[in-house]
Amino acid sequence: MARIKARSDQTYLCGDCFEQTTNMKKCRHCDSTNVFPIDLGMVEIVQILNKKGYKTIMCCEGHPTINGKTSHVYPHLIFSKKYPSLELLGGTWDFCANMWRLSWGNNSEPNMRGLDALEAYKVKILDTLKEKVTELPDATE
């Protein structure tokens, strides 16, 4: 499997101890090589979920612009299975390719103009998601 090229501003998370690191090759906390890039806004959310037993396999904090055009503002997480407790978070579930995706936000929000407004809205959604994730019970198998 090809490694992703490191960026100087990239954040990484260890898939074994779930600690944040800046080294894409090896975790500085547990020496694991199971390290992957992660959006900074999702670090604490993914750490909390995995430490509570909700195994995530992908996430995105949302990116208001791609190539200068408005894209997806809303965060999403992908899990290997649907955990009943995650229903407490709200959001929209969909099943694709043997994975469960949970997305937040909707298209009925007011039409915001400008990158600053979109970024501020994204941060608000991430803060709300983090609060909800913190309140979740531990996952049951």
N, C-alpha and C positions, 0 to 999 in steps of 0.2 A: 504494500500500500504506500503510495507517495505521501511524503510529509508535506505539510503546508509550510510555505515560506514564512519565516518569522518577520514580524514588523516590530520596530522599536517601541511602538505604543500598544502592542497587543497584550491582552491579559489572557492567562491560561489557568485552568483548573485541573487539579489532579483527580482522576476518576476513581482512585482508591481511598484517599483520605479527605477529598473534597476541599483541600486548602488551595488558596489562590497562589499563583507563582508567576514569575516573569520569564522563566526558562521553559522553552517548549520541548526540551529533550528529557528533563528529569525533575521530579518534584524535590524541592529543597527541604520538605518536611519529612517525607517517608522514603525518598530515593526511588519511587516508582517511576517507570517510563510511560505509564498510562496517563499522559497529559494532553489536553486538548484546548484549542482556542475557545474563548467565550466572550460574549458581549459584556462589557463592564456592568451595565445595568441589570444583568441577570445573575451575577455572581452570588450575592447573598440569597436570592430566591432559590437557586439551584442547590446551594449548600444546605439550606434549611430543609428543602424537600428530600434530598438524598439522605441526610442525617436522620430524618423521620421515617425513612424506609420507602419513600416514593421514588422509584428509580427512573431518572430522566435519561433520554438518549439523544436529545437535541433541544436547542432553545434559540430564540431570537428576541431581542429587546424591542424590535420594531425600528424601522429606519425611514424617517419621513421623506428623504429624497434619495433617489438613485438616478444618476445621470441627469441631474437637474430637474427631474419630474417627481411629483408626489407619488409615493409608493405606499408601503404599509407602515402605519404608525403603531399598530397594536402588537403587544408581545404574544408569543405563543411558546408552548412547551410540547415536546413529544415524549410519550411514555411507551414502554413496551407492553403495557396492559392498562385497562381502565380501572382505576382505584375508586371504589364507591365513595370514599370520604372526600374525594376531590369535587364531588357534586356541590359541596359547600362553597366552593370558590365561584360558582356561576360559570360564565363563559360558555363557549360552544364546543361540543365534542364532535369529532368526526373520525371515522375509521378509514385508514388508507394504508395499504401495504403492510398489514399485520402490526400497525402501530396506532396509538391513540393520540390525537392532537387536540390540545386544549388552547383556545384562543380567547382573548378578551377584547372588549370594545365593540362598537358597531358603527354602521354607516349613517346612523341618524344623528350623530353629534353635529353641532353647528359647524358650518363651513368656515374653517380657519384659514386665514391668509398669512403667508410668510413662514419661513423656516423657524423663527423664534417661537411663534405660537404653537406650531406643531411639536417642536422639541419640548416645550413646557407641558403640553398636554400628554406627551409620552411619559415624561417624568412623573406626572400625577398618576397615570395609570400604573406605572411600575411601583410607586410608593403604596398605592392601594393594594396591589397584588401582594407585595411583601407583607403588609399587615395581615391580610387574609391567610397567607401561607403560614405565618407565625402562629396563628390561632388553630391550625389544623391539628387533629389528634395524630398520633403515630399511625403509620400504615399497618393494616393487618393483611396477612397473606391469604 
